[in-house]
Amino acid sequence: MWQQVLTVCAEKLQPNTGLEARRLFHGRGHCYPGLEHVVVNWYPPYLQIALYAPVESQQINQLVRNLLDIADRAAVQIDGVAVQFREGRRTVTKEWHGSVPDEHLVHEHGLAYWIQPKRNQNVGLFLDMGHVRAALADNMQDAKVLNLFAYTCAFSVSAIAHGAHSVVNNDMNANVLNLGKRNHLANHQDMRRVRMLSHNVFKAWKKIRDYGPYDIIICDPPTNQRGSFVAEKHYPQVIKQLPKLVAPGAKLVMCLNSPFLDNDFLRHQMARWVPKFEYLGNYPPHPDFPEVDVERGLKVQDYRFR
Ligand SMILES: C[S@@+](CC[C@H](N)C(=O)[O-])C[C@H]1O[C@@H](n2cnc3c(N)ncnc32)[C@H](O)[C@@H]1O
């Protein structure tokens, strides 16, 4: 069973692997029966293994040894391996091999982002959105961008790098926005073009509106964050605000990451509350995140305001 993890990782850990962060193995998409609980991420020169169910230490030792051998054969340097144990809401990360720093700069499409591989469940960069950031790059020139649920501002960094006029980032968590600021600085970007609003979005509409109207809006809320956002209840409330925020012809990227809500949920809500937004299609899942059932994975829809 573990052989599949090694085979898939070996395909990606090649002598020409380069320095980009990427997901090496994505068991969560149910494409590898029996390995739904296993994820391997590559944050060069560190590996992170995330386990969503208990695995015996002996098995982890074997997996790590085999991964180190694969890297060795491909002349890829690994300085440390962190194993993240995720059981329910509790997350514990252990250094399993070598040492892994508290903070580390990784690259996606040539841009730098800080990650904190030992601190939180989410390390600081959502790799499954990387292809959407890349796809948006061509639309960014001179655009005024709104990044809702901005987290560490990866969309903002990419937008500014591709010529956006300005970006307003909103996230209720001031700590992630601080990391977002450091992400912009790591890329030597002009902070005068970037605004950080650390508010609960439902209390910040006026402020957000005042900095608009926006040519591009990215909306990537959590599925279910206790006390702050429950997709079924709160997504319609966000959608209803959109007409007040957009410039003519604006582009919208709407994300939904619930295994229990499908594409139709979001499309119906959009058609119901903002029929002037034309649905253009879905972004395909990131190639490193294969899904047996795309309706259960991350859904990213593309709209245009008419
Ligand atoms: C899925 S993450 C966004 C990921 C980001 N788009 C990226 O690609 O890096 C969701 C974010 O929503 C924020 N959040 C949750 N509820 C919120 C609310 N009611 N108002 C503002 N931000 C909220 C969380 O703090 C979290 O950073």
Ligand as a Chemical Component Dictionary entry (heavy atoms), coordinates in Angstrom:
data_LIG
# 
_chem_comp.id                   LIG 
_chem_comp.type                 NON-POLYMER 
_chem_comp.pdbx_formal_charge   0 
_chem_comp.three_letter_code    LIG 
# 
loop_
_chem_comp_atom.comp_id 
_chem_comp_atom.atom_id 
_chem_comp_atom.alt_atom_id 
_chem_comp_atom.type_symbol 
_chem_comp_atom.charge 
_chem_comp_atom.model_Cartn_x 
_chem_comp_atom.model_Cartn_y 
_chem_comp_atom.model_Cartn_z 
_chem_comp_atom.pdbx_ordinal 
LIG C1  C1  C 0  -9.295  29.073 3.153  1  
LIG S1  S1  S 1  -8.498  30.411 3.964  2  
LIG C2  C2  C 0  -8.172  31.426 2.577  3  
LIG C3  C3  C 0  -6.988  30.976 1.731  4  
LIG C4  C4  C 0  -6.399  32.008 0.778  5  
LIG N1  N1  N 0  -7.374  32.457 -0.203 6  
LIG C5  C5  C 0  -5.149  31.488 0.068  7  
LIG O1  O1  O 0  -5.239  30.913 -1.043 8  
LIG O2  O2  O -1 -4.066  31.608 0.650  9  
LIG C6  C6  C 0  -9.844  31.140 4.844  10 
LIG C7  C7  C 0  -9.543  32.420 5.653  11 
LIG O3  O3  O 0  -10.795 33.004 6.013  12 
LIG C8  C8  C 0  -10.640 33.716 7.228  13 
LIG N2  N2  N 0  -12.001 33.949 7.795  14 
LIG C9  C9  C 0  -12.881 33.037 8.269  15 
LIG N3  N3  N 0  -14.056 33.608 8.610  16 
LIG C10 C10 C 0  -13.930 34.941 8.329  17 
LIG C11 C11 C 0  -14.797 36.073 8.460  18 
LIG N4  N4  N 0  -16.047 35.943 8.920  19 
LIG N5  N5  N 0  -14.332 37.291 8.083  20 
LIG C12 C12 C 0  -13.064 37.433 7.606  21 
LIG N6  N6  N 0  -12.191 36.401 7.461  22 
LIG C13 C13 C 0  -12.613 35.159 7.816  23 
LIG C14 C14 C 0  -9.739  32.841 8.059  24 
LIG O4  O4  O 0  -9.071  33.607 9.041  25 
LIG C15 C15 C 0  -8.815  32.245 6.968  26 
LIG O5  O5  O 0  -7.592  32.961 6.918  27 
# 
loop_
_chem_comp_bond.comp_id 
_chem_comp_bond.atom_id_1 
_chem_comp_bond.atom_id_2 
_chem_comp_bond.value_order 
_chem_comp_bond.pdbx_ordinal 
LIG C1  S1  SING 1  
LIG S1  C2  SING 2  
LIG S1  C6  SING 3  
LIG C2  C3  SING 4  
LIG C3  C4  SING 5  
LIG C4  N1  SING 6  
LIG C4  C5  SING 7  
LIG C5  O1  DOUB 8  
LIG C5  O2  SING 9  
LIG C6  C7  SING 10 
LIG C7  O3  SING 11 
LIG C7  C15 SING 12 
LIG O3  C8  SING 13 
LIG C8  N2  SING 14 
LIG C8  C14 SING 15 
LIG N2  C9  SING 16 
LIG N2  C13 SING 17 
LIG C9  N3  DOUB 18 
LIG N3  C10 SING 19 
LIG C10 C11 SING 20 
LIG C10 C13 DOUB 21 
LIG C11 N4  SING 22 
LIG C11 N5  DOUB 23 
LIG N5  C12 SING 24 
LIG C12 N6  DOUB 25 
LIG N6  C13 SING 26 
LIG C14 O4  SING 27 
LIG C14 C15 SING 28 
LIG C15 O5  SING 29 
# 
